[in-house]
Amino acid sequence: MKNYLNNSIKIIGMVAIISLFSCKEENGLAPEYMPDMYRSPSIETYVDYGELRGKQGDDSLRNTLTARKPVEGTIHRGFTPYPYENSIEGYNQAGEFLKSPFDYTEQSVAKGKELYGMFCVHCHGGAGQGDGSLVEREVFPPLPIKFTESLELPEGKMFHTITFGKGLMGSHASQLTQEERWQLIHYIRVGFMKKPLTADMGQTAVSADTNAVVQ
């Protein structure tokens, strides 16, 4: 039995060695089984491979899916276009017409508080008085906006500012989703500006000019 196993191992070893060294192509490389499985082509978005390969007239290379731009006006799933322009006029329109489409709840305020600690506290300060660590270190001058009960700042203007930025404050649209921006506003208005926590504060916002619903 032992000799039988030894002979079997020797035979298997010899077959493996022969397979490795005897089946080679002219260039010295062994043939590949299903090479596309592990040598998939690297395709970059919106790259014209016909142009790169000097085959501008080859539609099979030029008209690939990766080289086609989306239809004009296409938006990705779950995104609602923002109807106000990045201008003084758009800022004022947002203040007049834009309202939070989400209810002011304890959950939204709690999430806003978490986001405030991540994105705002270093400039606006823990109490919203514009005295964050960057201001204390004189990286930025004292902020003119203090979140107090006496501050009359519409939530639409706040959303517009977070979306596009204003003054020394840059845009946070790439860091915060639309819902997160509203949650942040909920916390500032309830926690610092002492607005009441009532469900009717949240309502669908409609632009008088475009009738575009912002969600």
MDTraj code that builds the backbone (N, CA, C; nanometers):
import mdtraj as md
import numpy as np

residues = "MET LYS ASN TYR LEU ASN ASN SER ILE LYS ILE ILE GLY MET VAL ALA ILE ILE SER LEU PHE SER CYS LYS GLU GLU ASN GLY LEU ALA PRO GLU TYR MET PRO ASP MET TYR ARG SER PRO SER ILE GLU THR TYR VAL ASP TYR GLY GLU LEU ARG GLY LYS GLN GLY ASP ASP SER LEU ARG ASN THR LEU THR ALA ARG LYS PRO VAL GLU GLY THR ILE HIS ARG GLY PHE THR PRO TYR PRO TYR GLU ASN SER ILE GLU GLY TYR ASN GLN ALA GLY GLU PHE LEU LYS SER PRO PHE ASP TYR THR GLU GLN SER VAL ALA LYS GLY LYS GLU LEU TYR GLY MET PHE CYS VAL HIS CYS HIS GLY GLY ALA GLY GLN GLY ASP GLY SER LEU VAL GLU ARG GLU VAL PHE PRO PRO LEU PRO ILE LYS PHE THR GLU SER LEU GLU LEU PRO GLU GLY LYS MET PHE HIS THR ILE THR PHE GLY LYS GLY LEU MET GLY SER HIS ALA SER GLN LEU THR GLN GLU GLU ARG TRP GLN LEU ILE HIS TYR ILE ARG VAL GLY PHE MET LYS LYS PRO LEU THR ALA ASP MET GLY GLN THR ALA VAL SER ALA ASP THR ASN ALA VAL VAL GLN".split()
xyz = np.array([
    [0.0831, -0.1203, 0.0000],
    [0.0000, 0.0000, 0.0000],
    [0.0870, 0.1260, 0.0000],
    [0.1953, 0.1201, 0.0808],
    [0.2858, 0.2339, 0.0900],
    [0.3556, 0.2582, -0.0427],
    [0.3993, 0.1483, -0.1074],
    [0.4653, 0.1622, -0.2371],
    [0.3700, 0.2189, -0.3416],
    [0.2440, 0.1780, -0.3333],
    [0.1430, 0.2268, -0.4279],
    [0.1256, 0.3785, -0.4151],
    [0.1199, 0.4299, -0.2905],
    [0.1059, 0.5735, -0.2676],
    [0.2278, 0.6484, -0.3170],
    [0.3450, 0.5945, -0.2900],
    [0.4687, 0.6598, -0.3347],
    [0.4734, 0.6697, -0.4867],
    [0.4367, 0.5586, -0.5520],
    [0.4368, 0.5588, -0.6987],
    [0.3354, 0.6585, -0.7539],
    [0.2194, 0.6697, -0.6870],
    [0.1161, 0.7638, -0.7322],
    [0.1653, 0.9074, -0.7204],
    [0.2326, 0.9364, -0.6098],
    [0.2854, 1.0709, -0.5891],
    [0.3898, 1.1045, -0.6948],
    [0.4760, 1.0070, -0.7250],
    [0.5797, 1.0290, -0.8264],
    [0.5177, 1.0555, -0.9628],
    [0.4153, 0.9777, -0.9955],
    [0.3496, 0.9943, -1.1256],
    [0.2841, 1.1322, -1.1363],
    [0.2150, 1.1730, -1.0293],
    [0.1488, 1.3043, -1.0294],
    [0.2517, 1.4149, -1.0422],
    [0.3645, 1.4006, -0.9723],
    [0.4707, 1.5008, -0.9807],
    [0.5267, 1.5116, -1.1207],
    [0.5514, 1.3955, -1.1837],
    [0.6053, 1.3949, -1.3203],
    [0.5080, 1.4598, -1.4174],
    [0.3783, 1.4317, -1.4024],
    [0.2765, 1.4907, -1.4904],
    [0.2739, 1.6421, -1.4735],
    [0.2857, 1.6903, -1.3494],
    [0.2846, 1.8349, -1.3244],
    [0.4053, 1.9024, -1.3879],
    [0.5240, 1.8385, -1.3742],
    [0.6459, 1.8967, -1.4318],
    [0.6372, 1.9010, -1.5832],
    [0.5902, 1.7929, -1.6418],
    [0.5764, 1.7883, -1.7871],
    [0.4777, 1.8944, -1.8351],
    [0.3677, 1.9108, -1.7609],
    [0.2667, 2.0106, -1.7996],
    [0.3230, 2.1513, -1.7967],
    [0.4100, 2.1787, -1.6993],
    [0.4657, 2.3128, -1.6848],
    [0.5653, 2.3472, -1.7934],
    [0.6457, 2.2500, -1.8341],
    [0.7570, 2.2803, -1.9239],
    [0.7360, 2.2383, -2.0692],
    [0.6359, 2.1555, -2.0960],
    [0.6221, 2.1063, -2.2329],
    [0.5208, 2.1850, -2.3146],
    [0.4235, 2.2510, -2.2489],
    [0.3167, 2.3198, -2.3221],
    [0.3447, 2.4690, -2.3267],
    [0.4351, 2.5096, -2.4132],
    [0.4698, 2.6507, -2.4283],
    [0.4457, 2.6966, -2.5703],
    [0.4125, 2.8260, -2.5813],
    [0.3944, 2.8849, -2.7118],
    [0.5302, 2.9262, -2.7685],
    [0.5308, 2.9834, -2.8883],
    [0.6549, 3.0191, -2.9547],
    [0.7352, 3.1221, -2.8758],
    [0.6661, 3.2125, -2.8050],
    [0.7365, 3.3153, -2.7292],
    [0.7814, 3.2677, -2.5911],
    [0.7638, 3.1399, -2.5654],
    [0.8120, 3.0853, -2.4397],
    [0.7129, 3.0889, -2.3268],
    [0.5922, 3.1439, -2.3499],
    [0.4911, 3.1521, -2.2455],
    [0.3947, 3.0352, -2.2563],
    [0.3516, 2.9886, -2.1422],
    [0.2548, 2.8801, -2.1412],
    [0.1183, 2.9338, -2.1821],
    [0.0369, 2.8548, -2.2485],
    [-0.0977, 2.9007, -2.2877],
    [-0.1821, 2.9298, -2.1636],
    [-0.2694, 3.0293, -2.1760],
    [-0.3550, 3.0697, -2.0642],
    [-0.4966, 3.0191, -2.0876],
    [-0.5548, 2.9666, -1.9823],
    [-0.6923, 2.9186, -1.9888],
    [-0.7856, 3.0308, -1.9441],
    [-0.8769, 3.0726, -2.0312],
    [-0.9708, 3.1821, -2.0039],
    [-0.8975, 3.3065, -1.9535],
    [-0.8100, 3.3655, -2.0344],
    [-0.7297, 3.4798, -1.9890],
    [-0.8113, 3.6016, -1.9491],
    [-0.9312, 3.6186, -2.0078],
    [-1.0119, 3.7356, -1.9735],
    [-1.0560, 3.7351, -1.8275],
    [-1.0514, 3.6190, -1.7643],
    [-1.0937, 3.6107, -1.6250],
    [-0.9961, 3.6815, -1.5321],
    [-0.8685, 3.6844, -1.5689],
    [-0.7709, 3.7478, -1.4796],
    [-0.6856, 3.8515, -1.5509],
    [-0.7104, 3.8748, -1.6786],
    [-0.6419, 3.9817, -1.7512],
    [-0.7461, 4.0722, -1.8169],
    [-0.8415, 4.1175, -1.7361],
    [-0.9469, 4.2027, -1.7904],
    [-0.8899, 4.3377, -1.8319],
    [-0.9375, 4.3936, -1.9420],
    [-0.8855, 4.5230, -1.9877],
    [-0.9222, 4.6349, -1.8914],
    [-0.8327, 4.7315, -1.8760],
    [-0.8588, 4.8464, -1.7900],
    [-0.9320, 4.9523, -1.8721],
    [-1.0567, 4.9784, -1.8362],
    [-1.1405, 5.0726, -1.9097],
    [-1.1632, 5.1976, -1.8242],
    [-1.1289, 5.3119, -1.8775],
    [-1.1502, 5.4377, -1.8080],
    [-1.2757, 5.5069, -1.8616],
    [-1.3456, 5.5762, -1.7746],
    [-1.4679, 5.6434, -1.8131],
    [-1.4405, 5.7591, -1.9084],
    [-1.5224, 5.7687, -2.0133],
    [-1.5187, 5.8785, -2.1106],
    [-1.3855, 5.8889, -2.1855],
    [-1.3143, 5.7769, -2.2004],
    [-1.1896, 5.7764, -2.2773],
    [-1.2189, 5.7242, -2.4174],
    [-1.1734, 5.7959, -2.5177],
    [-1.1900, 5.7544, -2.6568],
    [-1.0723, 5.6648, -2.6936],
    [-1.0914, 5.5321, -2.6865],
    [-0.9817, 5.4393, -2.7129],
    [-0.9446, 5.4340, -2.8606],
    [-1.0368, 5.4756, -2.9470],
    [-1.0005, 5.4849, -3.0875],
    [-0.8951, 5.5908, -3.1104],
    [-0.9072, 5.7020, -3.0414],
    [-0.8085, 5.8091, -3.0538],
    [-0.6755, 5.7673, -2.9926],
    [-0.6799, 5.6989, -2.8774],
    [-0.5562, 5.6587, -2.8111],
    [-0.4780, 5.5584, -2.8949],
    [-0.5481, 5.4725, -2.9663],
    [-0.4819, 5.3677, -3.0433],
    [-0.4612, 5.4061, -3.1899],
    [-0.4843, 5.5332, -3.2233],
    [-0.4639, 5.5769, -3.3596],
    [-0.5651, 5.5218, -3.4566],
    [-0.6846, 5.4891, -3.4081],
    [-0.7896, 5.4338, -3.4934],
    [-0.9159, 5.5188, -3.4793],
    [-0.9015, 5.6474, -3.5120],
    [-1.0117, 5.7399, -3.4930],
    [-1.1370, 5.6995, -3.5710],
    [-1.1189, 5.6289, -3.6816],
    [-1.2344, 5.5911, -3.7630],
    [-1.2973, 5.4591, -3.7227],
    [-1.2405, 5.3944, -3.6211],
    [-1.2905, 5.2634, -3.5780],
    [-1.4018, 5.2826, -3.4760],
    [-1.5268, 5.2749, -3.5209],
    [-1.6401, 5.2984, -3.4311],
    [-1.6507, 5.1932, -3.3212],
    [-1.5954, 5.0742, -3.3460],
    [-1.6019, 4.9711, -3.2427],
    [-1.5231, 5.0117, -3.1191],
    [-1.4236, 5.0999, -3.1368],
    [-1.3457, 5.1494, -3.0243],
    [-1.3996, 5.2824, -2.9739],
    [-1.4459, 5.3670, -3.0653],
    [-1.4874, 5.5012, -3.0269],
    [-1.6229, 5.5017, -2.9575],
    [-1.7149, 5.4185, -3.0032],
    [-1.8514, 5.4237, -2.9517],
    [-1.8759, 5.3184, -2.8439],
    [-1.7829, 5.3062, -2.7534],
    [-1.8037, 5.2158, -2.6405],
    [-1.8877, 5.2862, -2.5349],
    [-1.9493, 5.2090, -2.4471],
    [-2.0356, 5.2674, -2.3443],
    [-1.9591, 5.3635, -2.2545],
    [-1.8317, 5.3318, -2.2281],
    [-1.7562, 5.4167, -2.1363],
    [-1.7259, 5.5530, -2.1963],
    [-1.7350, 5.5653, -2.3292],
    [-1.7024, 5.6925, -2.3938],
    [-1.8256, 5.7782, -2.4190],
    [-1.9418, 5.7305, -2.3800],
    [-2.0642, 5.8047, -2.4052],
    [-2.1016, 5.8885, -2.2829],
    [-2.1304, 6.0117, -2.3062],
    [-2.1729, 6.1002, -2.1978],
    [-2.3210, 6.0777, -2.1687],
    [-2.3645, 6.0988, -2.0433],
    [-2.5068, 6.0832, -2.0119],
    [-2.5923, 6.1815, -2.0916],
    [-2.7185, 6.1493, -2.1075],
    [-2.8115, 6.2384, -2.1753],
    [-2.8175, 6.3703, -2.0991],
    [-2.8241, 6.4799, -2.1709],
    [-2.8278, 6.6111, -2.1063],
    [-2.9454, 6.6187, -2.0091],
    [-2.9163, 6.6677, -1.8889],
    [-3.0188, 6.6774, -1.7855],
    [-3.0268, 6.5551, -1.6960],
    [-2.9419, 6.4549, -1.7214],
    [-2.9434, 6.3333, -1.6396],
    [-2.8965, 6.3626, -1.4974],
    [-2.9646, 6.3083, -1.3988],
    [-2.9237, 6.3200, -1.2586],
    [-2.9186, 6.1796, -1.1991],
    [-2.8320, 6.1621, -1.1005],
    [-2.8200, 6.0279, -1.0430],
    [-2.9356, 5.9995, -0.9479],
    [-2.9634, 5.8736, -0.9303],
    [-3.0779, 5.8309, -0.8514],
    [-3.0690, 5.8825, -0.7079],
    [-3.1801, 5.9330, -0.6577],
    [-3.1859, 5.9814, -0.5208],
    [-3.1451, 6.1265, -0.5038],
    [-3.1044, 6.1930, -0.6146],
    [-3.0605, 6.3325, -0.6060],
    [-3.1680, 6.4244, -0.6599],
    [-3.1963, 6.5331, -0.5887],
    [-3.2921, 6.6330, -0.6339],
    [-3.2175, 6.7610, -0.6678],
    [-3.2323, 6.8112, -0.7891],
    [-3.1604, 6.9335, -0.8269],
    [-3.1959, 7.0500, -0.7357],
    [-3.0991, 7.1351, -0.7122],
    [-3.1197, 7.2538, -0.6295],
    [-3.1566, 7.3695, -0.7219],
    [-3.2738, 7.4317, -0.7037],
    [-3.3236, 7.5269, -0.8036],
    [-3.2695, 7.6690, -0.7929],
    [-3.1869, 7.6979, -0.6915],
    [-3.1421, 7.8353, -0.6723],
    [-2.9958, 7.8514, -0.7124],
    [-2.9664, 7.9597, -0.7832],
    [-2.8318, 7.9833, -0.8316],
    [-2.7408, 8.0336, -0.7203],
    [-2.6120, 8.0175, -0.7438],
    [-2.5118, 8.0660, -0.6499],
    [-2.4897, 8.2160, -0.6736],
    [-2.5823, 8.2953, -0.6240],
    [-2.5783, 8.4400, -0.6422],
    [-2.6535, 8.5055, -0.5274],
    [-2.6418, 8.6370, -0.5174],
    [-2.7160, 8.7101, -0.4142],
    [-2.8655, 8.6913, -0.4336],
    [-2.9089, 8.6939, -0.5592],
    [-3.0504, 8.6746, -0.5877],
    [-3.0958, 8.5345, -0.5453],
    [-3.0131, 8.4334, -0.5782],
    [-3.0482, 8.2975, -0.5384],
    [-3.0503, 8.2812, -0.3873],
    [-2.9564, 8.3463, -0.3195],
    [-2.9501, 8.3431, -0.1728],
    [-3.0775, 8.4011, -0.1127],
    [-3.1247, 8.5148, -0.1660],
    [-3.2463, 8.5786, -0.1148],
    [-3.3707, 8.4973, -0.1481],
    [-3.3731, 8.4371, -0.2672],
    [-3.4866, 8.3527, -0.3042],
    [-3.4956, 8.2307, -0.2139],
    [-3.3802, 8.1708, -0.1827],
    [-3.3801, 8.0549, -0.0931],
    [-3.4324, 8.0951, 0.0442],
    [-3.3935, 8.2142, 0.0918],
    [-3.4418, 8.2606, 0.2215],
    [-3.5918, 8.2823, 0.2235],
    [-3.6470, 8.3197, 0.1096],
    [-3.7914, 8.3485, 0.1038],
    [-3.8759, 8.2245, 0.0812],
    [-3.8283, 8.1340, -0.0058],
    [-3.9136, 8.0224, -0.0476],
    [-3.8723, 7.8853, 0.0050],
    [-3.7458, 7.8674, 0.0392],
    [-3.6969, 7.7335, 0.0724],
    [-3.7188, 7.7015, 0.2198],
    [-3.7880, 7.5926, 0.2454],
    [-3.8128, 7.5444, 0.3810],
    [-3.7690, 7.3988, 0.3921],
    [-3.7411, 7.3561, 0.5111],
    [-3.6970, 7.2191, 0.5309],
    [-3.8073, 7.1209, 0.4928],
    [-3.7773, 7.0239, 0.4060],
    [-3.8772, 6.9226, 0.3715],
    [-3.8866, 6.8121, 0.4756],
    [-3.8039, 6.8183, 0.5796],
    [-3.8016, 6.7150, 0.6829],
    [-3.8550, 6.7706, 0.8144],
    [-3.9251, 6.6868, 0.8873],
    [-3.9754, 6.7265, 1.0185],
    [-3.8611, 6.7495, 1.1162],
    [-3.8801, 6.8471, 1.2022],
    [-3.7862, 6.8702, 1.3122],
    [-3.8179, 6.7686, 1.4211],
    [-3.7325, 6.6714, 1.4384],
    [-3.7533, 6.5669, 1.5378],
    [-3.6307, 6.5571, 1.6277],
    [-3.6451, 6.4868, 1.7357],
    [-3.5305, 6.4659, 1.8246],
    [-3.4198, 6.3908, 1.7512],
    [-3.4598, 6.3004, 1.6627],
    [-3.3603, 6.2229, 1.5878],
    [-3.2830, 6.3118, 1.4902],
    [-3.3546, 6.3996, 1.4206],
    [-3.2857, 6.4861, 1.3243],
    [-3.1952, 6.5856, 1.3952],
    [-3.2378, 6.6352, 1.5108],
    [-3.1550, 6.7280, 1.5870],
    [-3.0303, 6.6567, 1.6405],
    [-3.0480, 6.5336, 1.6873],
    [-2.9339, 6.4575, 1.7389],
    [-2.8328, 6.4290, 1.6278],
    [-2.8820, 6.3950, 1.5101],
    [-2.7921, 6.3715, 1.3975],
    [-2.7234, 6.5017, 1.3577],
    [-2.7971, 6.6123, 1.3620],
    [-2.7382, 6.7418, 1.3311],
    [-2.6291, 6.7806, 1.4290],
    [-2.6493, 6.7479, 1.5553],
    [-2.5478, 6.7770, 1.6572],
    [-2.4192, 6.7003, 1.6276],
    [-2.4345, 6.5764, 1.5863],
    [-2.3171, 6.4950, 1.5506],
    [-2.2428, 6.5562, 1.4319],
    [-2.3180, 6.5995, 1.3315],
    [-2.2574, 6.6598, 1.2128],
    [-2.1920, 6.7942, 1.2464],
    [-2.2533, 6.8693, 1.3365],
    [-2.1970, 6.9986, 1.3777],
    [-2.0589, 6.9779, 1.4403],
    [-2.0465, 6.8745, 1.5211],
    [-1.9175, 6.8464, 1.5838],
    [-1.8114, 6.8039, 1.4842],
    [-1.8543, 6.7534, 1.3709],
    [-1.7596, 6.7074, 1.2700],
    [-1.7196, 6.8174, 1.1718],
    [-1.8133, 6.9059, 1.1382],
    [-1.7890, 6.9996, 1.0288],
    [-1.7914, 7.1476, 1.0681],
    [-1.8452, 7.1828, 1.1838],
    [-1.8709, 7.3241, 1.2127],
    [-1.8028, 7.3772, 1.3383],
    [-1.7830, 7.2920, 1.4366],
    [-1.7406, 7.3397, 1.5681],
    [-1.6053, 7.4086, 1.5642],
    [-1.5169, 7.3703, 1.4746],
    [-1.3828, 7.4273, 1.4708],
    [-1.3838, 7.5747, 1.4314],
    [-1.4909, 7.6191, 1.3653],
    [-1.5026, 7.7617, 1.3310],
    [-1.6102, 7.8301, 1.4150],
    [-1.7293, 7.7689, 1.4217],
    [-1.8431, 7.8332, 1.4886],
    [-1.8422, 7.8157, 1.6398],
    [-1.7605, 7.7235, 1.6904],
    [-1.7524, 7.7055, 1.8347],
    [-1.8576, 7.6127, 1.8895],
    [-1.8334, 7.5607, 2.0075],
    [-1.9245, 7.4650, 2.0683],
    [-2.0613, 7.5215, 2.0982],
    [-2.0716, 7.6518, 2.1220],
    [-2.1996, 7.7162, 2.1532],
    [-2.2513, 7.7992, 2.0363],
    [-2.1873, 7.7882, 1.9213],
    [-2.2330, 7.8604, 1.8044],
    [-2.2069, 8.0096, 1.8078],
    [-2.1047, 8.0511, 1.8824],
    [-2.0764, 8.1939, 1.8982],
    [-1.9604, 8.2420, 1.8115],
    [-1.9214, 8.1622, 1.7147],
    [-1.8167, 8.2035, 1.6236],
    [-1.6788, 8.2094, 1.6852],
    [-1.6555, 8.1275, 1.7861],
    [-1.5276, 8.1309, 1.8577],
    [-1.4623, 7.9936, 1.8630],
    [-1.4630, 7.9243, 1.7498],
    [-1.4049, 7.7913, 1.7450],
    [-1.2541, 7.7939, 1.7563],
    [-1.1946, 7.6755, 1.7548],
    [-1.0501, 7.6638, 1.7756],
    [-0.9703, 7.7353, 1.6668],
    [-1.0182, 7.7350, 1.5431],
    [-0.9470, 7.8042, 1.4365],
    [-0.9517, 7.9554, 1.4548],
    [-1.0613, 8.0036, 1.5103],
    [-1.0719, 8.1476, 1.5391],
    [-0.9816, 8.1838, 1.6566],
    [-0.9791, 8.0983, 1.7574],
    [-0.8935, 8.1247, 1.8741],
    [-0.7468, 8.1262, 1.8351],
    [-0.7081, 8.0441, 1.7391],
    [-0.5691, 8.0409, 1.6939],
    [-0.5407, 8.1452, 1.5860],
    [-0.6422, 8.2278, 1.5581],
    [-0.6316, 8.3381, 1.4617],
    [-0.6042, 8.2898, 1.3195],
    [-0.6483, 8.1666, 1.2920],
    [-0.6428, 8.1193, 1.1537],
    [-0.7489, 8.1926, 1.0710],
    [-0.8643, 8.2173, 1.1350],
    [-0.9715, 8.2963, 1.0753],
    [-1.0067, 8.4107, 1.1700],
    [-1.0548, 8.5209, 1.1157],
    [-1.1011, 8.6302, 1.2028],
    [-1.2298, 8.5896, 1.2730],
    [-1.2685, 8.6590, 1.3797],
    [-1.3946, 8.6268, 1.4492],
    [-1.5119, 8.6255, 1.3518],
    [-1.5958, 8.5247, 1.3629],
    [-1.7073, 8.5115, 1.2693],
    [-1.8173, 8.6107, 1.3035],
    [-1.8752, 8.6753, 1.2030],
    [-1.9801, 8.7740, 1.2298],
    [-2.1130, 8.7118, 1.2718],
    [-2.1334, 8.5857, 1.2371],
    [-2.2600, 8.5192, 1.2688],
    [-2.2500, 8.4485, 1.4028],
    [-2.3422, 8.4825, 1.4926],
    [-2.3538, 8.4129, 1.6211],
    [-2.4945, 8.3541, 1.6270],
    [-2.5036, 8.2254, 1.6517],
    [-2.6334, 8.1582, 1.6552],
    [-2.7005, 8.1826, 1.7904],
    [-2.7858, 8.2830, 1.7949],
    [-2.8567, 8.3184, 1.9181],
    [-3.0063, 8.3287, 1.8893],
    [-3.0858, 8.3430, 1.9954],
    [-3.2305, 8.3558, 1.9798],
    [-3.2678, 8.4790, 1.8984],
    [-3.1890, 8.5830, 1.9067],
    [-3.2219, 8.7086, 1.8386],
    [-3.1834, 8.7080, 1.6912],
    [-3.1123, 8.6046, 1.6467],
    [-3.0682, 8.5990, 1.5077],
    [-3.1862, 8.5648, 1.4174],
    [-3.2121, 8.6510, 1.3213],
    [-3.3176, 8.6271, 1.2232],
    [-3.2527, 8.5816, 1.0930],
    [-3.2378, 8.4519, 1.0800],
    [-3.1748, 8.3941, 0.9619],
    [-3.2605, 8.2787, 0.9116],
    [-3.3291, 8.2969, 0.7986],
    [-3.4165, 8.1906, 0.7464],
    [-3.3386, 8.0629, 0.7188],
    [-3.4064, 7.9526, 0.7383],
    [-3.3402, 7.8240, 0.7177],
    [-3.3004, 7.8044, 0.5719],
    [-3.3738, 7.8655, 0.4788],
    [-3.3381, 7.8549, 0.3383],
    [-3.2035, 7.9184, 0.3083],
    [-3.1754, 8.0323, 0.3718],
    [-3.0461, 8.0968, 0.3533],
    [-2.9346, 8.0130, 0.4146],
    [-2.9639, 7.9487, 0.5252],
    [-2.8648, 7.8619, 0.5883],
    [-2.8304, 7.7453, 0.4954],
    [-2.9331, 7.6861, 0.4353],
    [-2.9096, 7.5735, 0.3444],
    [-2.8309, 7.6206, 0.2230],
    [-2.8646, 7.7367, 0.1710],
    [-2.7956, 7.7910, 0.0545],
    [-2.6473, 7.8135, 0.0862],
    [-2.6191, 7.8650, 0.2050],
    [-2.4806, 7.8917, 0.2451],
    [-2.4017, 7.7623, 0.2595],
    [-2.4621, 7.6616, 0.3213],
    [-2.3927, 7.5338, 0.3370],
    [-2.3686, 7.4701, 0.1998],
    [-2.4621, 7.4883, 0.1081],
    [-2.4516, 7.4281, -0.0245],
    [-2.3427, 7.4939, -0.1089],
    [-2.3409, 7.6271, -0.1129],
    [-2.2475, 7.6981, -0.2003],
    [-2.1305, 7.7626, -0.1258],
    [-2.1438, 7.7813, 0.0040],
    [-2.0433, 7.8571, 0.0770],
    [-2.0746, 8.0056, 0.0719],
    [-2.0152, 8.0803, 0.1654],
    [-2.0395, 8.2250, 0.1696],
    [-1.9263, 8.2900, 0.2479],
    [-1.8659, 8.3939, 0.1924],
    [-1.7539, 8.4584, 0.2594],
    [-1.6360, 8.3627, 0.2699],
    [-1.5817, 8.3507, 0.3910],
    [-1.4686, 8.2606, 0.4127],
    [-1.5107, 8.1144, 0.4228],
    [-1.6393, 8.0907, 0.4366],
    [-1.6880, 7.9533, 0.4490],
    [-1.7029, 7.8915, 0.3104],
    [-1.6418, 7.7765, 0.2909],
    [-1.6514, 7.7074, 0.1638],
    [-1.7753, 7.6208, 0.1541],
    [-1.8006, 7.5703, 0.0353],
    [-1.9144, 7.4817, 0.0129],
    [-1.8943, 7.3492, 0.0862],
    [-2.0025, 7.2983, 0.1433],
    [-1.9993, 7.1669, 0.2085],
    [-2.0879, 7.0663, 0.1345],
    [-2.1243, 7.0981, 0.0108],
    [-2.2136, 7.0102, -0.0642],
    [-2.1502, 6.8758, -0.0935],
    [-2.0172, 6.8718, -0.1073],
    [-1.9500, 6.7455, -0.1366],
    [-1.9325, 6.6588, -0.0127],
    [-1.9422, 6.7209, 0.1067],
    [-1.9262, 6.6446, 0.2304],
    [-2.0585, 6.6040, 0.2934],
    [-2.1625, 6.6814, 0.2672],
    [-2.2912, 6.6569, 0.3318],
    [-2.3999, 6.6381, 0.2272],
    [-2.4805, 6.5346, 0.2445],
    [-2.5956, 6.5160, 0.1563],
    [-2.6986, 6.6243, 0.1860],
    [-2.7987, 6.6351, 0.1007],
    [-2.9034, 6.7342, 0.1237],
    [-2.9730, 6.7092, 0.2571],
    [-3.0012, 6.5845, 0.2886],
    [-3.0680, 6.5541, 0.4159],
    [-2.9782, 6.5897, 0.5341],
    [-2.8496, 6.5615, 0.5236],
    [-2.7571, 6.5946, 0.6326],
    [-2.7462, 6.7449, 0.6527],
    [-2.7522, 6.8214, 0.5439],
    [-2.7497, 6.9674, 0.5581],
    [-2.8702, 7.0165, 0.6356],
    [-2.9863, 6.9577, 0.6078],
    [-3.1060, 6.9966, 0.6824],
    [-3.0968, 6.9519, 0.8287],
    [-3.0427, 6.8359, 0.8541],
    [-3.0264, 6.7908, 0.9928],
    [-2.9357, 6.8856, 1.0694],
    [-2.8320, 6.9308, 1.0056],
    [-2.7410, 7.0272, 1.0670],
    [-2.8145, 7.1568, 1.0993],
    [-2.8964, 7.2030, 1.0081],
    [-2.9752, 7.3244, 1.0300],
    [-3.0744, 7.3033, 1.1437],
    [-3.1353, 7.1863, 1.1505],
    [-3.2284, 7.1564, 1.2598],
    [-3.1590, 7.1747, 1.3945],
    [-3.0391, 7.1216, 1.4061],
    [-2.9671, 7.1315, 1.5339],
    [-2.9332, 7.2766, 1.5667],
    [-2.8860, 7.3520, 1.4690],
    [-2.8485, 7.4914, 1.4943],
    [-2.9706, 7.5732, 1.5362],
    [-3.0819, 7.5525, 1.4679],
    [-3.2011, 7.6325, 1.4965],
    [-3.2662, 7.5937, 1.6283],
    [-3.2650, 7.4650, 1.6596],
    [-3.3264, 7.4205, 1.7855],
    [-3.2295, 7.4382, 1.9022],
    [-3.1034, 7.4005, 1.8826],
    [-3.0079, 7.4035, 1.9924],
    [-2.9571, 7.5415, 2.0271],
    [-2.9326, 7.6265, 1.9277],
    [-2.8730, 7.7580, 1.9515],
    [-2.9724, 7.8729, 1.9360],
    [-3.0586, 7.8631, 1.8336],
    [-3.1527, 7.9721, 1.8072],
    [-3.2839, 7.9536, 1.8816],
    [-3.2939, 7.8407, 1.9536],
    [-3.4069, 7.8132, 2.0436],
    [-3.5413, 7.8096, 1.9722],
    [-3.5415, 7.7571, 1.8498],
    [-3.6672, 7.7387, 1.7792],
    [-3.7386, 7.6172, 1.8364],
    [-3.8701, 7.6158, 1.8360],
    [-3.9434, 7.5038, 1.8962],
    [-3.9264, 7.3761, 1.8148],
    [-3.9269, 7.2655, 1.8831],
    [-3.9167, 7.1346, 1.8186],
    [-4.0579, 7.0863, 1.7878],
    [-4.1106, 7.1263, 1.6744],
    [-4.2461, 7.0886, 1.6357],
    [-4.2428, 7.0334, 1.4952],
    [-4.3290, 6.9354, 1.4695],
    [-4.3299, 6.8678, 1.3407],
    [-4.3707, 6.9603, 1.2276],
    [-4.4538, 7.0620, 1.2557],
    [-4.5022, 7.1463, 1.1473],
    [-4.3971, 7.2451, 1.0987],
    [-4.2763, 7.2444, 1.1614],
    [-4.1691, 7.3286, 1.1089],
    [-4.1182, 7.2736, 0.9770],
    [-4.1301, 7.1447, 0.9583],
    [-4.0843, 7.0830, 0.8345],
    [-4.1956, 7.0813, 0.7322],
    [-4.1684, 7.1247, 0.6115],
    [-4.2688, 7.1267, 0.5071],
    [-4.1994, 7.1209, 0.3723],
    [-4.2760, 7.0837, 0.2701],
    [-4.2192, 7.0771, 0.1364],
    [-4.1881, 7.2167, 0.0876],
    [-4.0689, 7.2324, 0.0322],
    [-4.0248, 7.3634, -0.0146],
    [-4.0418, 7.3726, -0.1649],
    [-4.1093, 7.4769, -0.2115],
    [-4.1339, 7.4947, -0.3535],
    [-4.0858, 7.6325, -0.3956],
    [-4.0095, 7.6367, -0.5015],
    [-3.9631, 7.7635, -0.5554],
    [-4.0757, 7.8296, -0.6321],
    [-4.1008, 7.9567, -0.6048],
    [-4.2053, 8.0293, -0.6741],
    [-4.1739, 8.0460, -0.8210],
    [-4.0444, 8.0426, -0.8561],
    [-4.0044, 8.0640, -0.9941],
    [-4.0052, 7.9359, -1.0749],
    [-3.9592, 7.8256, -1.0149],
    [-3.9406, 7.7028, -1.0911],
    [-4.0390, 7.5936, -1.0552],
    [-4.1108, 7.6096, -0.9404],
    [-4.2002, 7.5043, -0.8915],
    [-4.1264, 7.3736, -0.8743],
    [-3.9985, 7.3816, -0.8451],
    [-3.9168, 7.2605, -0.8265],
    [-3.9166, 7.2222, -0.6806],
    [-3.9539, 7.0996, -0.6523],
    [-3.9565, 7.0536, -0.5139],
    [-3.8160, 7.0158, -0.4708],
    [-3.7741, 7.0654, -0.3562],
    [-3.6426, 7.0342, -0.3024],
    [-3.6604, 6.9357, -0.1897],
    [-3.5968, 6.8210, -0.2021],
    [-3.6095, 6.7166, -0.1005],
    [-3.4744, 6.6742, -0.0512],
])
top = md.Topology()
chain = top.add_chain()
for i, resn in enumerate(residues, 1):
    res = top.add_residue(resn, chain, resSeq=i)
    for name in ("N", "CA", "C"):
        top.add_atom(name, md.element.get_by_symbol(name[0]), res)
traj = md.Trajectory(xyz[None], top)
